[in-house]
Amino acid sequence: MMNWQGKRYWLIGASEGLGAALARKLSSAGVEVIVSARSEDRLKELVAELPGVASYVTVDVSDRASVEAAAEKVGQIDGMVYLAGVYWPMKAQEWNAEQAEAMADVNFTGAMRSVGAVVPAMVARDAGHIVITGSLSGFRGLPGAIGYSASKAGTMALAESLHADLRKTGVRVQIANPGFIRTRLTDKNDFKMPFLMEPEDAAQEVFELMNDEGTFKRSFPRAFSLLFRASQFMPDWMYYRLFA
């Protein structure tokens, strides 16, 4: 179990859902939490209810200048958690260029911008903690997930590459791959979502991962994640027959 007292963590994409639930969890553990998102009103409300020292900085992760300015304002941190994401269900036959590009730009490129804003300083002082939010949908391409599945696959590869480079340094990298979490994003789905989690339960999973200094990846819920992990070893004919 990590000693969280006095640590400073920057949570990007924390105005609601999993991000807000994790902010509450970390704040209760003694972390000074800085929360970021585009919505200043939601951030203000969240900071007001957190039990520990907390502040907010607005940021637009689709704009590198905004991310860099926010990082400068936040200052030196012990860790950064990237939780920002957008989602629209989308089939290839119903392509929406604006939404597809937004998913790529926020979910993946936004993570790249945010990591780029903090990792050089962490590397320079050989200390830091980066947690990235992937998804079970990133293990293999899924039907009706144009944009989202691809963006999460890229995000997961980003975390893997960071871990490969930094695993023997003082900078720790982890990735959390959740399944369905009840948020305004999953409210868009018109199908039954197996193992649907509440944000607080998903935040507990991420918090446990962050406490486990020897673990790089956690995919959850565990039973549901086994299906997605097994899919990586399925031949194409079997995978598309089962998942389509």
C-alpha positions in Angstrom: 0.0 0.0 0.0 1.4 3.4 -1.0 1.7 6.3 1.4 -0.5 8.9 -0.2 -0.1 11.6 2.4 1.2 14.8 0.9 1.3 13.5 -2.7 0.1 15.8 -5.6 -1.8 14.2 -8.4 -3.2 15.8 -11.5 -6.4 14.1 -12.8 -7.2 15.1 -16.4 -10.8 14.4 -17.3 -12.1 14.4 -13.8 -15.2 16.6 -13.8 -17.6 13.6 -13.6 -17.9 9.8 -13.9 -14.8 7.7 -13.2 -12.5 10.8 -12.9 -14.6 12.5 -10.2 -15.0 9.2 -8.3 -11.2 8.6 -8.4 -10.6 12.2 -7.3 -12.8 11.6 -4.2 -10.9 8.3 -3.5 -7.5 9.9 -3.7 -8.5 13.0 -1.8 -9.8 10.8 1.0 -6.5 9.0 1.1 -4.6 12.3 1.7 -3.6 13.3 -1.8 -3.6 16.9 -2.9 -5.8 16.6 -6.0 -5.7 18.9 -9.0 -8.7 18.2 -11.3 -8.9 19.3 -14.9 -11.5 19.2 -17.7 -13.2 21.8 -19.9 -16.2 22.5 -17.7 -15.2 25.0 -15.0 -18.6 24.8 -13.2 -18.3 21.0 -12.7 -14.7 21.3 -11.6 -15.7 24.0 -9.0 -18.5 21.8 -7.7 -16.2 18.8 -7.4 -13.4 20.7 -5.6 -15.9 22.1 -3.1 -16.9 18.6 -2.1 -13.5 16.9 -1.9 -12.4 16.3 1.7 -8.7 17.2 1.2 -6.6 19.9 -0.3 -7.9 20.3 -3.9 -7.9 22.8 -6.8 -8.8 22.8 -10.4 -7.3 24.0 -13.8 -9.4 24.0 -16.9 -7.9 22.4 -20.0 -8.8 21.4 -23.5 -6.9 18.2 -24.3 -7.5 18.7 -28.0 -5.3 21.8 -27.9 -1.6 21.3 -27.1 -1.1 25.0 -26.0 -4.0 24.5 -23.5 -2.4 21.3 -22.1 1.0 22.9 -21.8 -0.4 26.0 -20.1 -2.3 23.9 -17.7 0.7 21.8 -16.9 2.7 24.9 -16.2 0.0 26.2 -13.9 -0.3 22.9 -12.0 3.5 22.8 -11.4 5.5 19.8 -10.1 3.4 16.7 -9.4 3.9 13.3 -8.1 1.5 11.7 -10.6 -0.9 12.3 -13.5 -3.9 10.2 -14.3 -5.4 10.6 -17.8 -9.2 9.9 -17.8 -10.5 12.2 -20.5 -12.6 10.6 -23.1 -15.5 11.0 -25.6 -17.6 8.3 -27.1 -20.3 7.8 -29.7 -21.4 4.4 -30.9 -20.7 4.2 -34.6 -20.7 1.6 -37.3 -18.6 2.0 -40.5 -21.9 2.2 -42.5 -22.9 5.2 -40.4 -19.6 7.1 -40.4 -19.6 10.5 -38.7 -16.2 12.2 -39.5 -16.5 14.8 -36.8 -17.3 12.3 -34.1 -14.7 9.8 -35.2 -12.0 12.4 -35.3 -13.0 13.7 -31.9 -12.7 10.3 -30.4 -9.2 9.9 -31.8 -8.2 13.4 -30.8 -9.4 13.3 -27.2 -9.0 9.7 -26.3 -5.6 9.1 -27.9 -3.9 12.3 -29.0 -5.1 14.0 -25.9 -3.3 11.4 -23.8 -0.2 11.9 -25.9 -0.3 15.6 -25.4 -0.8 15.2 -21.6 1.9 12.7 -21.2 4.2 14.9 -23.2 3.5 17.8 -20.9 4.6 15.9 -17.7 7.0 13.1 -18.6 10.1 15.2 -19.4 10.2 16.7 -15.9 9.5 13.3 -14.4 12.3 11.7 -16.4 14.7 14.6 -15.4 14.2 14.0 -11.7 13.7 10.2 -12.1 10.5 10.2 -10.2 6.8 10.2 -11.1 3.7 8.2 -11.7 1.6 8.1 -14.9 -1.7 6.3 -15.1 -3.6 6.0 -18.4 -7.1 4.9 -18.9 -7.5 2.3 -21.7 -10.6 0.1 -22.3 -11.5 -3.5 -22.8 -12.6 -2.3 -26.2 -9.0 -1.7 -27.1 -7.9 -5.3 -27.2 -9.4 -5.9 -30.6 -11.6 -4.1 -33.0 -15.3 -4.3 -32.2 -18.4 -3.9 -34.3 -20.1 -0.5 -33.9 -17.0 1.0 -32.3 -15.4 2.9 -35.1 -13.3 5.6 -33.5 -13.6 4.5 -29.9 -12.0 1.0 -30.2 -9.2 2.3 -32.4 -8.5 5.3 -30.1 -8.3 3.0 -27.0 -6.0 0.6 -28.8 -3.7 3.5 -29.5 -3.9 4.7 -25.9 -3.0 1.2 -24.6 -0.1 1.0 -27.0 1.1 4.4 -25.7 1.1 3.1 -22.1 2.9 -0.1 -23.1 5.6 1.8 -24.9 6.1 4.2 -21.9 6.3 1.2 -19.6 8.9 -0.5 -21.8 11.1 2.6 -21.8 10.6 3.6 -18.1 10.1 0.4 -16.2 13.7 0.4 -14.8 13.6 4.0 -13.9 11.9 6.0 -11.1 9.0 6.8 -13.3 6.1 4.3 -12.9 3.6 3.8 -15.7 0.3 1.9 -15.3 -2.8 1.4 -17.4 -6.4 0.6 -16.3 -8.7 -1.1 -18.8 -12.3 -0.9 -17.7 -15.3 -2.4 -19.2 -18.7 -0.6 -19.2 -19.1 2.1 -16.6 -22.4 3.8 -16.0 -21.9 7.4 -17.3 -23.4 9.8 -19.7 -21.2 8.2 -22.4 -22.6 4.7 -21.9 -26.1 6.1 -21.7 -25.8 6.5 -25.5 -25.7 2.7 -25.9 -29.0 1.0 -26.9 -27.8 -2.5 -26.1 -27.4 -4.5 -22.9 -24.0 -3.8 -21.3 -22.7 -6.9 -19.4 -21.0 -6.3 -16.1 -22.0 -2.6 -16.0 -20.1 -0.9 -13.2 -20.8 2.1 -11.1 -18.1 4.9 -11.3 -17.3 4.3 -7.6 -16.6 0.6 -8.1 -14.4 1.4 -11.2 -12.5 4.0 -9.2 -11.8 1.4 -6.5 -10.3 -0.8 -9.2 -8.1 2.0 -10.4 -7.1 3.0 -6.9 -6.1 -0.6 -6.1 -4.0 -0.7 -9.3 -2.3 2.6 -8.2 -1.5 1.1 -4.8 0.1 -2.0 -6.4 3.6 -0.8 -7.3 4.5 -4.1 -9.0 1.7 -4.2 -11.4 1.6 -2.4 -14.8 -2.0 -3.3 -16.0 -5.4 -4.0 -14.6 -8.3 -5.0 -16.8 -11.7 -5.2 -15.1 -14.3 -6.4 -14.3 -12.1 -9.5 -14.1 -14.6 -12.1 -15.4 -15.5 -9.8 -18.4 -11.9 -9.0 -19.1 -11.0 -12.6 -19.5 -13.2 -12.8 -22.7 -11.4 -9.8 -24.2 -7.9 -11.0 -23.3 -8.7 -14.4 -24.7 -9.9 -12.8 -28.0 -6.4 -11.8 -28.8 -5.5 -15.5 -29.2 -8.6 -16.4 -31.3 -8.2 -16.9 -35.1 -10.0 -14.3 -37.1 -12.9 -16.6 -38.2 -13.7 -17.4 -34.6 -13.3 -13.9 -33.2 -15.6 -12.3 -35.8 -18.2 -15.0 -35.5 -18.3 -14.6 -31.7 -18.0 -10.8 -31.4 -19.9 -9.6 -34.5 
